[in-house]
């Protein structure tokens, strides 16, 4: 059985995580893009079958949360890791700047309305964690959130971490399996990808001047990620800090964690009882003799 604690990229549950110790790439000698693409294909084939079983079993949901700095590869990782999964059994949501309607609710509301049903995989491309990442780096955003009292910046982040832990524990108790991935890209690799977006016409649409502005807050974001992962990586909702400088390796690693987690549930197609089988035989005779 797969155990989260066995994985090298698992963020520990004891609050000891240090972003400076989290690697962004692996030894070049281990890299073989073609090999990792082959490995990824095998994992996606397994995931296709496991999702069908989970759908038939109808007792669990799977929630995948992806957070990362710009250009880390969230979109492509989601696309490649879930290739082949039945679209009817998978839902992907991206969370941008909150709308006026969303700001009229608590910060967990807009994501809670998009949680996956039992039997389905739900994917959050960014999530409620933005409230302790981008908002923590830019606390001036709080004045637009219609909070009942002026927030105490020494308390509000701990309150939000507590709300997130309670929220995720509640989901886990009720059958939602939660996996959270921080795609950990290096500052240099982000620079390279930004340059690619500028230099290659077919990628120009991906580039935004705001990306460069946010890059200037790199150290603040790293500290915000460290605090968020320390406070919310738990056995019922683990974080994984995935090296993101090499995309084929990153995609394969994410897919493998998803597959091993679903395999650990030990789910099987539901079996019918003897009485149902007897009815099936009767119905079979009716169909054959039409």
C-alpha positions, 0 to 999 in steps of 0.5 A: 500500500502506498504511504504518503510518508514514503515519498521524497517530495512529501512536505512533512506534517510537523511544520519543519518544511524549509523552502531552501531545502526543496529542490527544483531539479534533479541530477542531470544524469537522471534526466531522459525526457523520452523515458519520462514521457514513456513512464508518464504514458503508463501512469495515465493509462493506470489513472484511466482505469483507476478513475473508472473504478472510483466512479463505479465505487461512488464513495470517494472523490479526488481533489488535486490542488496545484499552486506555483509561481508563474510559468512553473507549468501548472496548465501543462502538468494538469493536461498531461497527467490527466490525459485519457481520463474520461472527461465525464469523470474529471472537472478542472477549475482555474481561480483568478481574481475573485468576482464581486459575487465571490467577495460577498462570501467567505474566502472558501466559498468559491472553491467549495461550490466547485468540489468534485462529486463522489466518483470524480476527480476535481482539479484546482488550478490555483485555489483558496491557497491564494488567500495566504499566498498572493494576499499575504504578499500583497496585504493591501488586497484585504481592504477589498474583501469586505471583512467585518473588521480591520484585519490584524495582520499578526492574526489573520494568516493563522486564522486562515491556515486554521480555516483551511485545515478544518475545511480539508479535514472535513472533506477528508472525513467525508471521502474526499482524497486531497493531494496538493502539489507545489510545482517548485520552479527555480527563479532562473528557470522562470526567467528562461520561460519568460524569455521564451514567451517573449521570443517565440511568437506562438507563446506571446499570448502567455506573457504579461507585464504583471508576471515581471512585477510579481517576480520582483516579490520572489523572496516574499512568495517563497516565505509565503509558500513555506508558511502555507506548506508548514501550516497545512501539510497534514496526513489527510491533505498532504503537500508535495514540493515537486521539482519543476525545472524539468517538465517531463519529470515533473509531469511523470512524478505528479501522475505517479503520486496520483496513481499510487494514492488511488491504488492505496484505496484498494477500490474494486468494481462493485459486486452484485449479490446472488439475488441480483445475479439471479435476476440478471439471468432472468433478464438475460433470457428475456433479451436473448429470446426477443 
